[in-house]
Amino acid sequence: MKQPMTVKDLKRHLSFWEGQGTINDDTEVIIGKRGTSALVDGPKVQKKATDADIQVVPGEDFLSPGRNHSIAFTIVTE
């Protein structure tokens, strides 16, 4: 079973590409259809993200900040 992605994992991905000089604070965010490649399949499978609704979903220990909580992303597209 695959492990869920964590905020630490997401930060590590972004930090890597920032360190390579590939992305910066002004880099556009796009999303693609599941099972496709932005590089191979191109723009026909991509949508530009225009906004995001990010919510913290409480875990079992609701009163302990940062413990057993999840973060939910809803990406708004064109």
N, CA, C and O atoms as a Tripos MOL2 file, in Angstrom:
@<TRIPOS>MOLECULE
protein
  312   311    78     0     0
PROTEIN
NO_CHARGES

@<TRIPOS>ATOM
      1 N           0.8470   -1.1820    0.0000 N.3       1 MET1
      2 CA          0.0000    0.0000    0.0000 C.3       1 MET1
      3 C           0.8900    1.2430    0.0000 C.2       1 MET1
      4 O           1.8550    1.3270    0.7600 O.2       1 MET1
      5 N           0.5580    2.1970   -0.8530 N.am      2 LYS2
      6 CA          1.3300    3.4320   -0.9350 C.3       2 LYS2
      7 C           1.0980    4.2900    0.3060 C.2       2 LYS2
      8 O          -0.0010    4.3290    0.8610 O.2       2 LYS2
      9 N           2.1560    4.9720    0.7230 N.am      3 GLN3
     10 CA          2.0590    5.9040    1.8440 C.3       3 GLN3
     11 C           1.4510    7.2210    1.3450 C.2       3 GLN3
     12 O           1.7250    7.6380    0.2200 O.2       3 GLN3
     13 N           0.6410    7.8670    2.1620 N.am      4 PRO4
     14 CA          0.0780    9.1510    1.7420 C.3       4 PRO4
     15 C           1.1620   10.2240    1.6590 C.2       4 PRO4
     16 O           2.1450   10.1910    2.4000 O.2       4 PRO4
     17 N           0.9680   11.1640    0.7540 N.am      5 MET5
     18 CA          1.8780   12.2950    0.6370 C.3       5 MET5
     19 C           1.6900   13.2010    1.8430 C.2       5 MET5
     20 O           0.5670   13.4030    2.3060 O.2       5 MET5
     21 N           2.7860   13.7450    2.3480 N.am      6 THR6
     22 CA          2.7280   14.6600    3.4780 C.3       6 THR6
     23 C           3.1050   16.0720    3.0180 C.2       6 THR6
     24 O           3.6140   16.2570    1.9130 O.2       6 THR6
     25 N           2.8520   17.0500    3.8650 N.am      7 VAL7
     26 CA          3.2460   18.4240    3.5700 C.3       7 VAL7
     27 C           4.7680   18.4780    3.4080 C.2       7 VAL7
     28 O           5.2760   19.1950    2.5470 O.2       7 VAL7
     29 N           5.4920   17.7180    4.2360 N.am      8 LYS8
     30 CA          6.9470   17.6560    4.1320 C.3       8 LYS8
     31 C           7.3650   17.1700    2.7430 C.2       8 LYS8
     32 O           8.2950   17.7150    2.1480 O.2       8 LYS8
     33 N           6.6820   16.1490    2.2290 N.am      9 ASP9
     34 CA          6.9790   15.6340    0.8820 C.3       9 ASP9
     35 C           6.7540   16.7150   -0.1720 C.2       9 ASP9
     36 O           7.5820   16.9030   -1.0620 O.2       9 ASP9
     37 N           5.6400   17.4170   -0.0680 N.am     10 LEU10
     38 CA          5.3230   18.4710   -1.0290 C.3      10 LEU10
     39 C           6.3740   19.5790   -0.9850 C.2      10 LEU10
     40 O           6.8240   20.0560   -2.0260 O.2      10 LEU10
     41 N           6.7610   19.9830    0.2220 N.am     11 LYS11
     42 CA          7.7950   21.0130    0.3700 C.3      11 LYS11
     43 C           9.1190   20.5480   -0.2330 C.2      11 LYS11
     44 O           9.8250   21.3330   -0.8660 O.2      11 LYS11
     45 N           9.4500   19.2850   -0.0390 N.am     12 ARG12
     46 CA         10.7020   18.7450   -0.5750 C.3      12 ARG12
     47 C          10.7070   18.7930   -2.0970 C.2      12 ARG12
     48 O          11.7190   19.1480   -2.7000 O.2      12 ARG12
     49 N           9.5840   18.4390   -2.7270 N.am     13 HIS13
     50 CA          9.4700   18.5140   -4.1870 C.3      13 HIS13
     51 C           9.6720   19.9440   -4.6760 C.2      13 HIS13
     52 O          10.4530   20.1880   -5.5960 O.2      13 HIS13
     53 N           8.9660   20.8850   -4.0590 N.am     14 LEU14
     54 CA          9.0720   22.2780   -4.4720 C.3      14 LEU14
     55 C          10.4720   22.8260   -4.2300 C.2      14 LEU14
     56 O          11.0110   23.5400   -5.0760 O.2      14 LEU14
     57 N          11.0650   22.5000   -3.0870 N.am     15 SER15
     58 CA         12.4190   22.9700   -2.7730 C.3      15 SER15
     59 C          13.4380   22.4570   -3.7800 C.2      15 SER15
     60 O          14.3520   23.1840   -4.1670 O.2      15 SER15
     61 N          13.2820   21.2030   -4.2060 N.am     16 PHE16
     62 CA         14.2040   20.6430   -5.1860 C.3      16 PHE16
     63 C          14.1770   21.4570   -6.4730 C.2      16 PHE16
     64 O          15.2260   21.8590   -6.9770 O.2      16 PHE16
     65 N          12.9720   21.7020   -7.0110 N.am     17 TRP17
     66 CA         12.8670   22.4290   -8.2770 C.3      17 TRP17
     67 C          13.2610   23.8950   -8.1320 C.2      17 TRP17
     68 O          13.8050   24.4850   -9.0650 O.2      17 TRP17
     69 N          12.9930   24.4880   -6.9680 N.am     18 GLU18
     70 CA         13.4570   25.8590   -6.7180 C.3      18 GLU18
     71 C          14.9870   25.9020   -6.6830 C.2      18 GLU18
     72 O          15.6010   26.8130   -7.2380 O.2      18 GLU18
     73 N          15.5900   24.9200   -6.0350 N.am     19 GLY19
     74 CA         17.0430   24.8440   -5.9520 C.3      19 GLY19
     75 C          17.7050   24.6610   -7.3050 C.2      19 GLY19
     76 O          18.8350   25.1030   -7.5120 O.2      19 GLY19
     77 N          17.0090   24.0110   -8.2280 N.am     20 GLN20
     78 CA         17.5200   23.8200   -9.5880 C.3      20 GLN20
     79 C          17.3430   25.0670  -10.4470 C.2      20 GLN20
     80 O          17.8580   25.1460  -11.5630 O.2      20 GLN20
     81 N          16.5990   26.0530   -9.9050 N.am     21 GLY21
     82 CA         16.3260   27.2690  -10.6740 C.3      21 GLY21
     83 C          15.2350   27.0720  -11.7190 C.2      21 GLY21
     84 O          15.0720   27.8990  -12.6160 O.2      21 GLY21
     85 N          14.4920   25.9810  -11.6020 N.am     22 THR22
     86 CA         13.4650   25.6420  -12.5740 C.3      22 THR22
     87 C          12.1520   26.3660  -12.2990 C.2      22 THR22
     88 O          11.4440   26.7430  -13.2330 O.2      22 THR22
     89 N          11.8200   26.5640  -11.0170 N.am     23 ILE23
     90 CA         10.5900   27.2690  -10.6380 C.3      23 ILE23
     91 C          10.9290   28.3580   -9.6260 C.2      23 ILE23
     92 O          11.9890   28.3420   -9.0010 O.2      23 ILE23
     93 N           9.9940   29.3130   -9.4800 N.am     24 ASN24
     94 CA         10.1300   30.3580   -8.4660 C.3      24 ASN24
     95 C           8.7320   30.7730   -8.0200 C.2      24 ASN24
     96 O           7.7450   30.1330   -8.3820 O.2      24 ASN24
     97 N           8.6490   31.8300   -7.2460 N.am     25 ASP25
     98 CA          7.3510   32.2680   -6.7110 C.3      25 ASP25
     99 C           6.3490   32.6630   -7.7870 C.2      25 ASP25
    100 O           5.1460   32.6850   -7.5270 O.2      25 ASP25
    101 N           6.8190   32.9730   -8.9830 N.am     26 ASP26
    102 CA          5.9300   33.3970  -10.0610 C.3      26 ASP26
    103 C           5.5890   32.2860  -11.0520 C.2      26 ASP26
    104 O           4.9490   32.5450  -12.0710 O.2      26 ASP26
    105 N           6.0030   31.0650  -10.7670 N.am     27 THR27
    106 CA          5.7390   29.9410  -11.6650 C.3      27 THR27
    107 C           4.2530   29.6040  -11.6740 C.2      27 THR27
    108 O           3.6300   29.4630  -10.6220 O.2      27 THR27
    109 N           3.6950   29.4770  -12.8730 N.am     28 GLU28
    110 CA          2.2850   29.1400  -13.0450 C.3      28 GLU28
    111 C           2.0190   27.7030  -12.5940 C.2      28 GLU28
    112 O           2.8470   26.8140  -12.7940 O.2      28 GLU28
    113 N           0.8640   27.4930  -11.9890 N.am     29 VAL29
    114 CA          0.4530   26.1570  -11.5490 C.3      29 VAL29
    115 C          -0.5430   25.5990  -12.5540 C.2      29 VAL29
    116 O          -1.5410   26.2430  -12.8770 O.2      29 VAL29
    117 N          -0.2660   24.3960  -13.0440 N.am     30 ILE30
    118 CA         -1.2110   23.6880  -13.9080 C.3      30 ILE30
    119 C          -1.4520   22.3110  -13.3140 C.2      30 ILE30
    120 O          -0.6280   21.7980  -12.5560 O.2      30 ILE30
    121 N          -2.5660   21.7260  -13.6560 N.am     31 ILE31
    122 CA         -2.8420   20.3550  -13.2490 C.3      31 ILE31
    123 C          -3.1520   19.5540  -14.5070 C.2      31 ILE31
    124 O          -3.5870   20.1050  -15.5180 O.2      31 ILE31
    125 N          -2.9270   18.2640  -14.4290 N.am     32 GLY32
    126 CA         -3.1830   17.3970  -15.5720 C.3      32 GLY32
    127 C          -4.1580   16.2950  -15.2250 C.2      32 GLY32
    128 O          -4.4320   16.0250  -14.0560 O.2      32 GLY32
    129 N          -4.6710   15.6680  -16.2550 N.am     33 LYS33
    130 CA         -5.5640   14.5300  -16.0570 C.3      33 LYS33
    131 C          -4.7640   13.3560  -15.5270 C.2      33 LYS33
    132 O          -3.5970   13.1870  -15.8800 O.2      33 LYS33
    133 N          -5.3700   12.5590  -14.6980 N.am     34 ARG34
    134 CA         -4.7200   11.3770  -14.1310 C.3      34 ARG34
    135 C          -4.2620   10.4340  -15.2410 C.2      34 ARG34
    136 O          -4.9910   10.1610  -16.1950 O.2      34 ARG34
    137 N          -3.0370    9.9490  -15.0870 N.am     35 GLY35
    138 CA         -2.5060    8.9870  -16.0450 C.3      35 GLY35
    139 C          -1.9150    9.6070  -17.2950 C.2      35 GLY35
    140 O          -1.6210    8.9010  -18.2600 O.2      35 GLY35
    141 N          -1.7360   10.9280  -17.2890 N.am     36 THR36
    142 CA         -1.1600   11.5980  -18.4520 C.3      36 THR36
    143 C           0.1550   12.2640  -18.0610 C.2      36 THR36
    144 O           0.4920   12.3570  -16.8800 O.2      36 THR36
    145 N           0.8790   12.7180  -19.0540 N.am     37 SER37
    146 CA          2.1410   13.4150  -18.8420 C.3      37 SER37
    147 C           2.0650   14.7950  -19.4710 C.2      37 SER37
    148 O           1.7370   14.9330  -20.6490 O.2      37 SER37
    149 N           2.3690   15.8180  -18.6770 N.am     38 ALA38
    150 CA          2.3610   17.1890  -19.2120 C.3      38 ALA38
    151 C           3.3760   17.3380  -20.3320 C.2      38 ALA38
    152 O           3.1290   18.0620  -21.2970 O.2      38 ALA38
    153 N           4.5160   16.6620  -20.2190 N.am     39 LEU39
    154 CA          5.5510   16.7770  -21.2420 C.3      39 LEU39
    155 C           5.2150   15.9970  -22.5090 C.2      39 LEU39
    156 O           5.4270   16.4810  -23.6200 O.2      39 LEU39
    157 N           4.6910   14.7910  -22.3350 N.am     40 VAL40
    158 CA          4.4120   13.9340  -23.4920 C.3      40 VAL40
    159 C           3.0820   14.2980  -24.1530 C.2      40 VAL40
    160 O           3.0010   14.4160  -25.3760 O.2      40 VAL40
    161 N           2.0420   14.4750  -23.3370 N.am     41 ASP41
    162 CA          0.6960   14.7040  -23.8760 C.3      41 ASP41
    163 C           0.3880   16.1720  -24.1630 C.2      41 ASP41
    164 O          -0.5140   16.4750  -24.9440 O.2      41 ASP41
    165 N           1.1290   17.0810  -23.5380 N.am     42 GLY42
    166 CA          1.0010   18.5020  -23.8320 C.3      42 GLY42
    167 C          -0.2340   19.1840  -23.2920 C.2      42 GLY42
    168 O          -0.9280   18.6430  -22.4310 O.2      42 GLY42
    169 N          -0.5090   20.3780  -23.7990 N.am     43 PRO43
    170 CA         -1.5790   21.2280  -23.2770 C.3      43 PRO43
    171 C          -2.9790   20.6190  -23.3110 C.2      43 PRO43
    172 O          -3.8440   21.0350  -22.5410 O.2      43 PRO43
    173 N          -3.2160   19.6520  -24.1770 N.am     44 LYS44
    174 CA         -4.5740   19.0960  -24.2760 C.3      44 LYS44
    175 C          -5.0100   18.3760  -22.9970 C.2      44 LYS44
    176 O          -6.2040   18.1550  -22.7950 O.2      44 LYS44
    177 N          -4.0570   18.0050  -22.1280 N.am     45 VAL45
    178 CA         -4.4120   17.3160  -20.8830 C.3      45 VAL45
    179 C          -4.2120   18.2170  -19.6590 C.2      45 VAL45
    180 O          -4.3180   17.7540  -18.5230 O.2      45 VAL45
    181 N          -3.9250   19.4900  -19.8880 N.am     46 GLN46
    182 CA         -3.6000   20.4040  -18.7960 C.3      46 GLN46
    183 C          -4.6770   21.4660  -18.6080 C.2      46 GLN46
    184 O          -5.3410   21.8790  -19.5590 O.2      46 GLN46
    185 N          -4.8320   21.8940  -17.3610 N.am     47 LYS47
    186 CA         -5.7000   23.0290  -17.0430 C.3      47 LYS47
    187 C          -4.9230   23.9510  -16.1190 C.2      47 LYS47
    188 O          -4.1890   23.4930  -15.2440 O.2      47 LYS47
    189 N          -5.0900   25.2550  -16.3180 N.am     48 LYS48
    190 CA         -4.4230   26.2290  -15.4600 C.3      48 LYS48
    191 C          -5.1990   26.3540  -14.1540 C.2      48 LYS48
    192 O          -6.4230   26.4870  -14.1540 O.2      48 LYS48
    193 N          -4.4760   26.3110  -13.0530 N.am     49 ALA49
    194 CA         -5.0980   26.5230  -11.7490 C.3      49 ALA49
    195 C          -5.2810   28.0230  -11.5470 C.2      49 ALA49
    196 O          -4.3530   28.8020  -11.7670 O.2      49 ALA49
    197 N          -6.4740   28.4240  -11.1280 N.am     50 THR50
    198 CA         -6.7540   29.8390  -10.9150 C.3      50 THR50
    199 C          -6.9140   30.1730   -9.4350 C.2      50 THR50
    200 O          -6.8510   31.3390   -9.0460 O.2      50 THR50
    201 N          -7.1200   29.1520   -8.6180 N.am     51 ASP51
    202 CA         -7.2930   29.3620   -7.1820 C.3      51 ASP51
    203 C          -7.2380   28.0100   -6.4850 C.2      51 ASP51
    204 O          -7.2420   26.9630   -7.1320 O.2      51 ASP51
    205 N          -7.1860   28.0460   -5.1830 N.am     52 ALA52
    206 CA         -7.2060   26.8020   -4.4140 C.3      52 ALA52
    207 C          -7.9580   27.0360   -3.1110 C.2      52 ALA52
    208 O          -7.8240   28.0820   -2.4760 O.2      52 ALA52
    209 N          -8.7410   26.0560   -2.7300 N.am     53 ASP53
    210 CA         -9.3980   26.0550   -1.4320 C.3      53 ASP53
    211 C          -8.6370   25.0190   -0.6050 C.2      53 ASP53
    212 O          -8.6770   23.8270   -0.9100 O.2      53 ASP53
    213 N          -7.9550   25.4690    0.4260 N.am     54 ILE54
    214 CA         -7.1310   24.5740    1.2400 C.3      54 ILE54
    215 C          -7.7230   24.5500    2.6450 C.2      54 ILE54
    216 O          -7.8710   25.5870    3.2920 O.2      54 ILE54
    217 N          -8.0590   23.3470    3.1040 N.am     55 GLN55
    218 CA         -8.6890   23.1920    4.4110 C.3      55 GLN55
    219 C          -7.9240   22.1700    5.2450 C.2      55 GLN55
    220 O          -7.3730   21.2010    4.7220 O.2      55 GLN55
    221 N          -7.9050   22.4090    6.5520 N.am     56 VAL56
    222 CA         -7.3560   21.4280    7.4810 C.3      56 VAL56
    223 C          -8.5130   20.5640    7.9560 C.2      56 VAL56
    224 O          -9.5310   21.0650    8.4330 O.2      56 VAL56
    225 N          -8.3350   19.2570    7.8150 N.am     57 VAL57
    226 CA         -9.3510   18.3010    8.2310 C.3      57 VAL57
    227 C          -8.8920   17.6980    9.5560 C.2      57 VAL57
    228 O          -7.8800   16.9980    9.5950 O.2      57 VAL57
    229 N          -9.6220   17.9580   10.6430 N.am     58 PRO58
    230 CA         -9.2020   17.4630   11.9490 C.3      58 PRO58
    231 C          -9.1090   15.9430   11.9930 C.2      58 PRO58
    232 O          -9.9170   15.2300   11.3990 O.2      58 PRO58
    233 N          -8.1040   15.4760   12.7110 N.am     59 GLY59
    234 CA         -7.9300   14.0430   12.9130 C.3      59 GLY59
    235 C          -8.5950   13.6080   14.2070 C.2      59 GLY59
    236 O          -9.4710   14.2920   14.7360 O.2      59 GLY59
    237 N          -8.1670   12.4640   14.7010 N.am     60 GLU60
    238 CA         -8.7610   11.9160   15.9220 C.3      60 GLU60
    239 C          -8.5770   12.8380   17.1190 C.2      60 GLU60
    240 O          -9.4960   13.0130   17.9190 O.2      60 GLU60
    241 N          -7.3760   13.4350   17.2460 N.am     61 ASP61
    242 CA         -7.0610   14.2890   18.3870 C.3      61 ASP61
    243 C          -7.2870   15.7420   17.9820 C.2      61 ASP61
    244 O          -6.3340   16.4760   17.7190 O.2      61 ASP61
    245 N          -8.5390   16.1460   17.9350 N.am     62 PHE62
    246 CA         -8.9470   17.4470   17.4030 C.3      62 PHE62
    247 C          -8.2650   18.6270   18.1030 C.2      62 PHE62
    248 O          -7.9800   19.6350   17.4560 O.2      62 PHE62
    249 N          -7.9970   18.5250   19.4120 N.am     63 LEU63
    250 CA         -7.4690   19.6540   20.1700 C.3      63 LEU63
    251 C          -5.9570   19.7740   20.1280 C.2      63 LEU63
    252 O          -5.4070   20.7160   20.6980 O.2      63 LEU63
    253 N          -5.2690   18.8520   19.4730 N.am     64 SER64
    254 CA         -3.8080   18.8930   19.3980 C.3      64 SER64
    255 C          -3.3810   19.3810   18.0170 C.2      64 SER64
    256 O          -3.3910   18.6000   17.0650 O.2      64 SER64
    257 N          -3.0080   20.6470   17.8830 N.am     65 PRO65
    258 CA         -2.5900   21.1780   16.5760 C.3      65 PRO65
    259 C          -1.4610   20.3610   15.9620 C.2      65 PRO65
    260 O          -0.4940   19.9990   16.6320 O.2      65 PRO65
    261 N          -1.6060   20.0830   14.6840 N.am     66 GLY66
    262 CA         -0.5580   19.3710   13.9590 C.3      66 GLY66
    263 C          -0.5370   17.8760   14.1670 C.2      66 GLY66
    264 O           0.3230   17.1950   13.6080 O.2      66 GLY66
    265 N          -1.4460   17.3460   14.9470 N.am     67 ARG67
    266 CA         -1.4340   15.9100   15.2230 C.3      67 ARG67
    267 C          -2.6170   15.2270   14.5630 C.2      67 ARG67
    268 O          -3.7730   15.5610   14.8220 O.2      67 ARG67
    269 N          -2.3140   14.2870   13.7280 N.am     68 ASN68
    270 CA         -3.3330   13.4560   13.0700 C.3      68 ASN68
    271 C          -4.3060   14.2410   12.2010 C.2      68 ASN68
    272 O          -5.3980   13.7560   11.9030 O.2      68 ASN68
    273 N          -3.9260   15.4390   11.7930 N.am     69 HIS69
    274 CA         -4.7770   16.2130   10.9010 C.3      69 HIS69
    275 C          -4.3390   15.9580    9.4620 C.2      69 HIS69
    276 O          -3.2220   15.5050    9.2120 O.2      69 HIS69
    277 N          -5.2200   16.2490    8.5370 N.am     70 SER70
    278 CA         -4.9120   16.1640    7.1080 C.3      70 SER70
    279 C          -5.1410   17.5290    6.4930 C.2      70 SER70
    280 O          -5.7890   18.3900    7.0870 O.2      70 SER70
    281 N          -4.6050   17.7210    5.3000 N.am     71 ILE71
    282 CA         -4.8560   18.9630    4.5820 C.3      71 ILE71
    283 C          -5.5100   18.5940    3.2580 C.2      71 ILE71
    284 O          -5.0460   17.6930    2.5590 O.2      71 ILE71
    285 N          -6.5860   19.2900    2.9160 N.am     72 ALA72
    286 CA         -7.3460   18.9900    1.7090 C.3      72 ALA72
    287 C          -7.2050   20.1490    0.7220 C.2      72 ALA72
    288 O          -7.4220   21.3080    1.0760 O.2      72 ALA72
    289 N          -6.8410   19.8230   -0.5110 N.am     73 PHE73
    290 CA         -6.7010   20.8160   -1.5680 C.3      73 PHE73
    291 C          -7.8320   20.6220   -2.5710 C.2      73 PHE73
    292 O          -8.0320   19.5190   -3.0780 O.2      73 PHE73
    293 N          -8.5540   21.6690   -2.8520 N.am     74 THR74
    294 CA         -9.4710   21.6800   -3.9910 C.3      74 THR74
    295 C          -8.9050   22.7230   -4.9450 C.2      74 THR74
    296 O          -8.8590   23.9100   -4.6210 O.2      74 THR74
    297 N          -8.4800   22.2800   -6.1090 N.am     75 ILE75
    298 CA         -7.8650   23.1680   -7.0860 C.3      75 ILE75
    299 C          -8.9470   23.6820   -8.0340 C.2      75 ILE75
    300 O          -9.6840   22.8990   -8.6340 O.2      75 ILE75
    301 N          -9.0330   24.9990   -8.1610 N.am     76 VAL76
    302 CA         -9.9850   25.6340   -9.0600 C.3      76 VAL76
    303 C          -9.2650   25.8650  -10.3910 C.2      76 VAL76
    304 O          -8.1480   26.3810  -10.4170 O.2      76 VAL76
    305 N          -9.9110   25.4830  -11.4870 N.am     77 THR77
    306 CA         -9.3000   25.6230  -12.8190 C.3      77 THR77
    307 C         -10.1450   26.5380  -13.6950 C.2      77 THR77
    308 O         -11.2690   26.9070  -13.3540 O.2      77 THR77
    309 N          -9.5610   26.8870  -14.8330 N.am     78 GLU78
    310 CA        -10.2480   27.7460  -15.8060 C.3      78 GLU78
    311 C         -11.5710   27.1420  -16.2150 C.2      78 GLU78
    312 O         -12.2910   27.7230  -17.0280 O.2      78 GLU78
@<TRIPOS>BOND
     1     1     2 1
     2     2     3 1
     3     3     4 2
     4     3     5 am
     5     5     6 1
     6     6     7 1
     7     7     8 2
     8     7     9 am
     9     9    10 1
    10    10    11 1
    11    11    12 2
    12    11    13 am
    13    13    14 1
    14    14    15 1
    15    15    16 2
    16    15    17 am
    17    17    18 1
    18    18    19 1
    19    19    20 2
    20    19    21 am
    21    21    22 1
    22    22    23 1
    23    23    24 2
    24    23    25 am
    25    25    26 1
    26    26    27 1
    27    27    28 2
    28    27    29 am
    29    29    30 1
    30    30    31 1
    31    31    32 2
    32    31    33 am
    33    33    34 1
    34    34    35 1
    35    35    36 2
    36    35    37 am
    37    37    38 1
    38    38    39 1
    39    39    40 2
    40    39    41 am
    41    41    42 1
    42    42    43 1
    43    43    44 2
    44    43    45 am
    45    45    46 1
    46    46    47 1
    47    47    48 2
    48    47    49 am
    49    49    50 1
    50    50    51 1
    51    51    52 2
    52    51    53 am
    53    53    54 1
    54    54    55 1
    55    55    56 2
    56    55    57 am
    57    57    58 1
    58    58    59 1
    59    59    60 2
    60    59    61 am
    61    61    62 1
    62    62    63 1
    63    63    64 2
    64    63    65 am
    65    65    66 1
    66    66    67 1
    67    67    68 2
    68    67    69 am
    69    69    70 1
    70    70    71 1
    71    71    72 2
    72    71    73 am
    73    73    74 1
    74    74    75 1
    75    75    76 2
    76    75    77 am
    77    77    78 1
    78    78    79 1
    79    79    80 2
    80    79    81 am
    81    81    82 1
    82    82    83 1
    83    83    84 2
    84    83    85 am
    85    85    86 1
    86    86    87 1
    87    87    88 2
    88    87    89 am
    89    89    90 1
    90    90    91 1
    91    91    92 2
    92    91    93 am
    93    93    94 1
    94    94    95 1
    95    95    96 2
    96    95    97 am
    97    97    98 1
    98    98    99 1
    99    99   100 2
   100    99   101 am
   101   101   102 1
   102   102   103 1
   103   103   104 2
   104   103   105 am
   105   105   106 1
   106   106   107 1
   107   107   108 2
   108   107   109 am
   109   109   110 1
   110   110   111 1
   111   111   112 2
   112   111   113 am
   113   113   114 1
   114   114   115 1
   115   115   116 2
   116   115   117 am
   117   117   118 1
   118   118   119 1
   119   119   120 2
   120   119   121 am
   121   121   122 1
   122   122   123 1
   123   123   124 2
   124   123   125 am
   125   125   126 1
   126   126   127 1
   127   127   128 2
   128   127   129 am
   129   129   130 1
   130   130   131 1
   131   131   132 2
   132   131   133 am
   133   133   134 1
   134   134   135 1
   135   135   136 2
   136   135   137 am
   137   137   138 1
   138   138   139 1
   139   139   140 2
   140   139   141 am
   141   141   142 1
   142   142   143 1
   143   143   144 2
   144   143   145 am
   145   145   146 1
   146   146   147 1
   147   147   148 2
   148   147   149 am
   149   149   150 1
   150   150   151 1
   151   151   152 2
   152   151   153 am
   153   153   154 1
   154   154   155 1
   155   155   156 2
   156   155   157 am
   157   157   158 1
   158   158   159 1
   159   159   160 2
   160   159   161 am
   161   161   162 1
   162   162   163 1
   163   163   164 2
   164   163   165 am
   165   165   166 1
   166   166   167 1
   167   167   168 2
   168   167   169 am
   169   169   170 1
   170   170   171 1
   171   171   172 2
   172   171   173 am
   173   173   174 1
   174   174   175 1
   175   175   176 2
   176   175   177 am
   177   177   178 1
   178   178   179 1
   179   179   180 2
   180   179   181 am
   181   181   182 1
   182   182   183 1
   183   183   184 2
   184   183   185 am
   185   185   186 1
   186   186   187 1
   187   187   188 2
   188   187   189 am
   189   189   190 1
   190   190   191 1
   191   191   192 2
   192   191   193 am
   193   193   194 1
   194   194   195 1
   195   195   196 2
   196   195   197 am
   197   197   198 1
   198   198   199 1
   199   199   200 2
   200   199   201 am
   201   201   202 1
   202   202   203 1
   203   203   204 2
   204   203   205 am
   205   205   206 1
   206   206   207 1
   207   207   208 2
   208   207   209 am
   209   209   210 1
   210   210   211 1
   211   211   212 2
   212   211   213 am
   213   213   214 1
   214   214   215 1
   215   215   216 2
   216   215   217 am
   217   217   218 1
   218   218   219 1
   219   219   220 2
   220   219   221 am
   221   221   222 1
   222   222   223 1
   223   223   224 2
   224   223   225 am
   225   225   226 1
   226   226   227 1
   227   227   228 2
   228   227   229 am
   229   229   230 1
   230   230   231 1
   231   231   232 2
   232   231   233 am
   233   233   234 1
   234   234   235 1
   235   235   236 2
   236   235   237 am
   237   237   238 1
   238   238   239 1
   239   239   240 2
   240   239   241 am
   241   241   242 1
   242   242   243 1
   243   243   244 2
   244   243   245 am
   245   245   246 1
   246   246   247 1
   247   247   248 2
   248   247   249 am
   249   249   250 1
   250   250   251 1
   251   251   252 2
   252   251   253 am
   253   253   254 1
   254   254   255 1
   255   255   256 2
   256   255   257 am
   257   257   258 1
   258   258   259 1
   259   259   260 2
   260   259   261 am
   261   261   262 1
   262   262   263 1
   263   263   264 2
   264   263   265 am
   265   265   266 1
   266   266   267 1
   267   267   268 2
   268   267   269 am
   269   269   270 1
   270   270   271 1
   271   271   272 2
   272   271   273 am
   273   273   274 1
   274   274   275 1
   275   275   276 2
   276   275   277 am
   277   277   278 1
   278   278   279 1
   279   279   280 2
   280   279   281 am
   281   281   282 1
   282   282   283 1
   283   283   284 2
   284   283   285 am
   285   285   286 1
   286   286   287 1
   287   287   288 2
   288   287   289 am
   289   289   290 1
   290   290   291 1
   291   291   292 2
   292   291   293 am
   293   293   294 1
   294   294   295 1
   295   295   296 2
   296   295   297 am
   297   297   298 1
   298   298   299 1
   299   299   300 2
   300   299   301 am
   301   301   302 1
   302   302   303 1
   303   303   304 2
   304   303   305 am
   305   305   306 1
   306   306   307 1
   307   307   308 2
   308   307   309 am
   309   309   310 1
   310   310   311 1
   311   311   312 2
@<TRIPOS>SUBSTRUCTURE
     1 MET1         2 RESIDUE 1 A MET
     2 LYS2         6 RESIDUE 1 A LYS
     3 GLN3        10 RESIDUE 1 A GLN
     4 PRO4        14 RESIDUE 1 A PRO
     5 MET5        18 RESIDUE 1 A MET
     6 THR6        22 RESIDUE 1 A THR
     7 VAL7        26 RESIDUE 1 A VAL
     8 LYS8        30 RESIDUE 1 A LYS
     9 ASP9        34 RESIDUE 1 A ASP
    10 LEU10       38 RESIDUE 1 A LEU
    11 LYS11       42 RESIDUE 1 A LYS
    12 ARG12       46 RESIDUE 1 A ARG
    13 HIS13       50 RESIDUE 1 A HIS
    14 LEU14       54 RESIDUE 1 A LEU
    15 SER15       58 RESIDUE 1 A SER
    16 PHE16       62 RESIDUE 1 A PHE
    17 TRP17       66 RESIDUE 1 A TRP
    18 GLU18       70 RESIDUE 1 A GLU
    19 GLY19       74 RESIDUE 1 A GLY
    20 GLN20       78 RESIDUE 1 A GLN
    21 GLY21       82 RESIDUE 1 A GLY
    22 THR22       86 RESIDUE 1 A THR
    23 ILE23       90 RESIDUE 1 A ILE
    24 ASN24       94 RESIDUE 1 A ASN
    25 ASP25       98 RESIDUE 1 A ASP
    26 ASP26      102 RESIDUE 1 A ASP
    27 THR27      106 RESIDUE 1 A THR
    28 GLU28      110 RESIDUE 1 A GLU
    29 VAL29      114 RESIDUE 1 A VAL
    30 ILE30      118 RESIDUE 1 A ILE
    31 ILE31      122 RESIDUE 1 A ILE
    32 GLY32      126 RESIDUE 1 A GLY
    33 LYS33      130 RESIDUE 1 A LYS
    34 ARG34      134 RESIDUE 1 A ARG
    35 GLY35      138 RESIDUE 1 A GLY
    36 THR36      142 RESIDUE 1 A THR
    37 SER37      146 RESIDUE 1 A SER
    38 ALA38      150 RESIDUE 1 A ALA
    39 LEU39      154 RESIDUE 1 A LEU
    40 VAL40      158 RESIDUE 1 A VAL
    41 ASP41      162 RESIDUE 1 A ASP
    42 GLY42      166 RESIDUE 1 A GLY
    43 PRO43      170 RESIDUE 1 A PRO
    44 LYS44      174 RESIDUE 1 A LYS
    45 VAL45      178 RESIDUE 1 A VAL
    46 GLN46      182 RESIDUE 1 A GLN
    47 LYS47      186 RESIDUE 1 A LYS
    48 LYS48      190 RESIDUE 1 A LYS
    49 ALA49      194 RESIDUE 1 A ALA
    50 THR50      198 RESIDUE 1 A THR
    51 ASP51      202 RESIDUE 1 A ASP
    52 ALA52      206 RESIDUE 1 A ALA
    53 ASP53      210 RESIDUE 1 A ASP
    54 ILE54      214 RESIDUE 1 A ILE
    55 GLN55      218 RESIDUE 1 A GLN
    56 VAL56      222 RESIDUE 1 A VAL
    57 VAL57      226 RESIDUE 1 A VAL
    58 PRO58      230 RESIDUE 1 A PRO
    59 GLY59      234 RESIDUE 1 A GLY
    60 GLU60      238 RESIDUE 1 A GLU
    61 ASP61      242 RESIDUE 1 A ASP
    62 PHE62      246 RESIDUE 1 A PHE
    63 LEU63      250 RESIDUE 1 A LEU
    64 SER64      254 RESIDUE 1 A SER
    65 PRO65      258 RESIDUE 1 A PRO
    66 GLY66      262 RESIDUE 1 A GLY
    67 ARG67      266 RESIDUE 1 A ARG
    68 ASN68      270 RESIDUE 1 A ASN
    69 HIS69      274 RESIDUE 1 A HIS
    70 SER70      278 RESIDUE 1 A SER
    71 ILE71      282 RESIDUE 1 A ILE
    72 ALA72      286 RESIDUE 1 A ALA
    73 PHE73      290 RESIDUE 1 A PHE
    74 THR74      294 RESIDUE 1 A THR
    75 ILE75      298 RESIDUE 1 A ILE
    76 VAL76      302 RESIDUE 1 A VAL
    77 THR77      306 RESIDUE 1 A THR
    78 GLU78      310 RESIDUE 1 A GLU
